Amino acid sequence: MEAVRVAFRMRWHDGNSRGWRHPVFRWLAYSVMLIGLWVGLSGTLKGEFLTGGIISVVVVLFVKEAIFHPSNLLGFERPPARFSWLVGTMFRLAIYFPLLLWEIAVANVHVARLVLDPRMPINPSLVEFESPLRTEASNALLANSITLTPGTVTVDMSAHRFIIHCISEASRQGIQDGALLKHVARVFDEKIEAPEVRDVTSAEEVAW
């Protein structure tokens, strides 16, 4: 309990917690979103359901603040604290999801052809690259987007280093082209250069 209390005190008095990153705003925003999700999934406004939802939200927020608070210990930068940046990012994120769905649909067709057509070559490979994305959120979005796209799986994301399993040469080419990487960079308004994609050829290269 002492460790949790210290962690909360450090987060509350963190000089970098300004703008939308301030604890009061974050707690209010998360509370509204989570309670809205609870009501939407339960489909009722009865007192016992709302009480259970509020208790669950409080527990989730305490756990999130104590464990999953963003950190720059791994070299990640903090995103801008401006509300204008947050609004712009949410708008760009709404545009990103249809683009991601398109990439998923295209990859689904490719994987289906690999499964159904014996002439299609399956050439799995393991590749790695250093992500040029600066924030923890942008790297997490990229890692999950790669995994959601059929044919590629994020095997590991350690700080900025990504290890990706590709099912075919076309899937590997998609990682080299960096389409998802560029889309994610635009969401978070980050200026990047395409990284070098290298083959992982030994087990020693997988471990840090």
C-alpha positions as CSV (number, residue, x, y, z in Angstrom):
1,M,0.0,0.0,0.0
2,E,2.9,2.4,0.7
3,A,4.3,1.9,-2.8
4,V,0.9,2.6,-4.3
5,R,0.5,5.8,-2.2
6,V,3.9,7.0,-3.2
7,A,3.2,6.3,-6.9
8,F,0.0,8.3,-6.7
9,R,1.7,11.2,-5.0
10,M,4.4,11.3,-7.6
11,R,1.9,11.2,-10.5
12,W,-0.3,13.9,-8.9
13,H,2.6,16.3,-8.3
14,D,4.5,15.5,-11.5
15,G,5.5,18.8,-13.0
16,N,4.9,17.4,-16.5
17,S,1.2,16.6,-15.8
18,R,-0.2,19.7,-17.4
19,G,-3.1,20.3,-19.8
20,W,-5.0,17.1,-20.7
21,R,-2.4,15.0,-18.9
22,H,-3.4,16.5,-15.5
23,P,-4.7,13.8,-13.2
24,V,-8.1,15.5,-12.6
25,F,-8.8,15.7,-16.4
26,R,-7.6,12.2,-17.0
27,W,-9.7,10.7,-14.2
28,L,-12.8,12.6,-15.3
29,A,-12.3,11.6,-19.0
30,Y,-11.7,8.0,-18.2
31,S,-14.6,7.9,-15.8
32,V,-17.0,9.2,-18.3
33,M,-15.8,6.8,-21.1
34,L,-15.8,3.8,-18.8
35,I,-19.2,4.5,-17.2
36,G,-20.6,5.1,-20.7
37,L,-19.2,1.8,-21.9
38,W,-20.7,0.1,-18.8
39,V,-24.2,1.5,-19.4
40,G,-24.0,0.7,-23.1
41,L,-23.0,-2.9,-22.5
42,S,-25.5,-3.5,-19.6
43,G,-28.3,-1.7,-21.4
44,T,-29.9,-0.5,-18.1
45,L,-29.8,2.5,-15.7
46,K,-30.9,0.5,-12.6
47,G,-29.3,1.6,-9.4
48,E,-27.5,-1.7,-8.7
49,F,-26.0,-1.9,-12.1
50,L,-24.8,1.7,-11.9
51,T,-23.3,1.1,-8.4
52,G,-21.5,-1.9,-9.7
53,G,-20.2,0.1,-12.7
54,I,-19.0,3.0,-10.6
55,I,-17.1,0.6,-8.2
56,S,-15.5,-1.2,-11.2
57,V,-14.5,2.1,-12.8
58,V,-12.8,3.3,-9.6
59,V,-10.9,0.0,-9.2
60,V,-9.8,0.1,-12.9
61,L,-8.6,3.7,-12.6
62,F,-6.6,2.9,-9.4
63,V,-4.9,0.0,-11.1
64,K,-4.2,2.0,-14.2
65,E,-2.6,4.9,-12.3
66,A,-0.5,2.6,-10.1
67,I,0.8,0.3,-12.9
68,F,0.2,1.6,-16.4
69,H,1.1,5.3,-16.1
70,P,3.3,6.3,-19.1
71,S,7.0,6.4,-18.4
72,N,10.0,7.8,-20.2
73,L,12.3,5.2,-18.6
74,L,12.5,3.3,-21.9
75,G,13.2,6.3,-24.0
76,F,9.7,7.3,-24.9
77,E,8.8,10.9,-25.1
78,R,5.7,12.5,-23.4
79,P,3.1,13.6,-25.9
80,P,2.3,17.4,-26.0
81,A,0.0,18.5,-23.2
82,R,-2.0,20.9,-25.4
83,F,-5.7,20.2,-25.6
84,S,-5.5,21.2,-29.3
85,W,-3.1,18.3,-29.8
86,L,-5.4,15.9,-28.1
87,V,-8.4,16.9,-30.1
88,G,-6.4,16.7,-33.4
89,T,-5.1,13.3,-32.4
90,M,-8.6,11.9,-31.7
91,F,-9.8,13.3,-35.1
92,R,-6.8,11.7,-36.9
93,L,-7.4,8.4,-35.0
94,A,-11.0,8.3,-36.2
95,I,-9.6,8.6,-39.8
96,Y,-7.0,6.0,-39.1
97,F,-9.4,3.2,-38.2
98,P,-11.0,2.9,-41.7
99,L,-7.5,2.8,-43.1
100,L,-6.6,0.0,-40.7
101,L,-9.7,-1.9,-41.7
102,W,-8.7,-1.6,-45.4
103,E,-5.2,-2.9,-44.6
104,I,-6.8,-5.8,-42.7
105,A,-9.2,-6.6,-45.6
106,V,-6.3,-6.6,-48.2
107,A,-4.2,-8.8,-45.9
108,N,-7.1,-11.2,-45.4
109,V,-7.4,-11.7,-49.1
110,H,-3.7,-12.4,-49.4
111,V,-3.7,-14.9,-46.6
112,A,-6.8,-16.6,-48.0
113,R,-5.0,-17.0,-51.3
114,L,-2.0,-18.5,-49.5
115,V,-4.3,-21.1,-47.9
116,L,-6.4,-21.9,-50.9
117,D,-3.9,-21.8,-53.7
118,P,-1.1,-24.3,-53.4
119,R,1.0,-22.4,-56.0
120,M,1.2,-19.4,-53.7
121,P,4.5,-19.5,-51.8
122,I,4.6,-19.4,-48.0
123,N,7.9,-18.1,-47.0
124,P,7.8,-17.2,-43.3
125,S,10.5,-14.9,-41.9
126,L,11.3,-13.0,-38.7
127,V,12.4,-9.4,-39.1
128,E,13.3,-6.5,-36.8
129,F,13.5,-2.8,-36.9
130,E,14.0,0.2,-34.6
131,S,10.7,2.2,-34.5
132,P,11.2,5.9,-35.2
133,L,7.9,6.7,-33.3
134,R,8.6,8.7,-30.2
135,T,5.8,8.1,-27.8
136,E,4.7,5.0,-26.0
137,A,1.1,5.3,-27.3
138,S,2.2,5.5,-30.9
139,N,4.4,2.4,-30.6
140,A,1.7,0.5,-28.9
141,L,-0.8,1.4,-31.6
142,L,1.7,0.2,-34.3
143,A,2.4,-3.1,-32.5
144,N,-1.3,-3.9,-32.2
145,S,-2.1,-2.8,-35.7
146,I,0.6,-5.1,-37.1
147,T,-0.8,-8.0,-35.1
148,L,-4.4,-7.3,-36.2
149,T,-3.3,-7.4,-39.9
150,P,-3.4,-11.0,-41.1
151,G,0.0,-12.4,-42.1
152,T,2.1,-10.4,-39.6
153,V,2.4,-10.7,-35.8
154,T,4.3,-8.5,-33.4
155,V,6.4,-11.1,-31.6
156,D,8.1,-8.5,-29.3
157,M,8.2,-4.8,-28.7
158,S,11.0,-3.8,-26.3
159,A,11.2,-0.1,-26.1
160,H,11.6,1.0,-29.8
161,R,12.8,-2.4,-31.1
162,F,10.1,-4.4,-32.9
163,I,10.4,-8.1,-33.9
164,I,7.8,-9.1,-36.5
165,H,6.8,-12.5,-37.9
166,C,5.8,-12.4,-41.5
167,I,4.1,-15.3,-43.3
168,S,5.2,-14.5,-46.8
169,E,7.4,-12.2,-48.9
170,A,4.4,-10.0,-49.6
171,S,3.8,-9.6,-45.8
172,R,7.5,-8.8,-45.3
173,Q,7.3,-6.2,-48.1
174,G,4.4,-4.6,-46.3
175,I,6.5,-4.1,-43.2
176,Q,9.4,-2.7,-45.3
177,D,7.1,-0.3,-47.1
178,G,6.0,1.0,-43.7
179,A,2.4,1.9,-44.6
180,L,1.0,1.3,-41.1
181,L,4.0,3.0,-39.6
182,K,3.4,6.1,-41.7
183,H,-0.4,6.1,-40.8
184,V,0.4,5.8,-37.1
185,A,2.9,8.6,-37.3
186,R,0.3,10.9,-38.9
187,V,-2.2,10.1,-36.1
188,F,0.2,11.3,-33.5
189,D,1.6,14.2,-35.6
190,E,5.1,12.7,-35.6
191,K,7.7,13.3,-38.3
192,I,9.6,10.1,-39.1
193,E,12.0,8.5,-41.5
194,A,11.4,4.9,-42.6
195,P,13.6,2.5,-40.6
196,E,15.8,-0.3,-41.9
197,V,14.2,-3.7,-41.7
198,R,16.6,-6.5,-41.0
199,D,16.2,-10.3,-41.0
200,V,16.5,-12.1,-37.6
201,T,18.7,-15.2,-38.3
202,S,19.5,-16.5,-34.9
203,A,17.8,-17.1,-31.5
204,E,20.4,-14.8,-29.9
205,E,19.1,-11.8,-31.9
206,V,15.7,-12.2,-30.4
207,A,16.7,-11.8,-26.8
208,W,18.1,-8.5,-25.5
